[in-house]
Amino acid sequence: MTDSKSTRRSPGKRERLAAAAAQVLHEKGVEQTTLADIARAADVPVGNVYYYFKTKNELVEAAIDAHLQGLRAAIEVLDALPTPQDRLKALLNNWVDQRELTARYGCPTGSLASELDKRADGLDESVAKVMQHLIDWAAQQFRAMGRDDDSRELAVALVAAYQGISLLTNTFRAPELMAAEGRRLERWIDSLA
């Protein structure tokens, strides 16, 4: 397969619906989002939604998968950086770059995880896998820095710091909080090397 633009396939309706679901669920929350909202955001007739997704829960599951695929794509880019410190700091910079969006809606995955935790349909376990993937990757980076004994704890601390500052950034609608925490976490990463 070549990499020319002419051979790249544009996203199909299913992919557009999943991406739109991730976006709209982030902006409105699961309970406030309708299938019509998602169809409109995906530019797909609402009747077509049922061809791809029989229930709203299936669309939420697709949104969770979109979050996971986005994380995997980001990790692929981060993994090209030369050192684990560079990779972790680039992750922080990605988070800080999204601070305006976070101030308005919170962390996309964290907000969804918090909302789904209140339901008894198993979707909370699906979104937990996204968080787990991030923690596992961060732990690998800390191990590569020589922190074999506490790599998991450090990874959890990093993700917890991000989730906490995401909540505060959103609560106070203060993107500068995210930027300040990003700088602090960079210094913390440097201190661990």
C-alpha positions, 0 to 999 in steps of 0.5 A: 500500500502506498502512502499517497493521499489518493489511496487513503480512505476517508473515514466511513460513517461508523468511524465518523459516528464513533469520533462524533460520539467521543466528542459529543459525550465529552461536551455534553455527558452521556445522559445529556447526549442523544443519538441525534446529537451524535448523528448531527456531529458526524453529519450522518442521517439519524436513521443511519445510526441504528444501522451501525449501532443498535443502542446508545451503549454501543455508541458509548462503547465505540467512543471509548474505543475511539479514546483508546485508538487516540491514545495508541496513536499518541503513544506511537508518536511519543515512542519515537522520541529518544528518551523516556523523559522526553516521552513523558514530558511530551505527554505532559505537553500534549495535556497542557496543549489541551488545557482550554478544552479541559477547562471547558469540559474536563479530561475526555477520558476521565470525565467519561470514566467518572460518569460511567462509574455511576452506571451498572452496565459494564461500560465503566470497565471498558473505559478503565482499560483506556486508563490502564493502557496509559498507566502501563505505558507510563510505567514502561517509561519509568522502568526505562529510566531505571525505576524498576521498583516503583515504576507502577507507583510513579505511573499512577502518581503521574496519571492521578496528578493529571486527572486531579489538575484536569478536575481543578482546571475544569472546576475553576475554568482556569487553564493556567492551573494545567500549565503550572502543574505541567511545569511542576510535573516536568521538574518532578520527572527530571528529579527522578532521572 
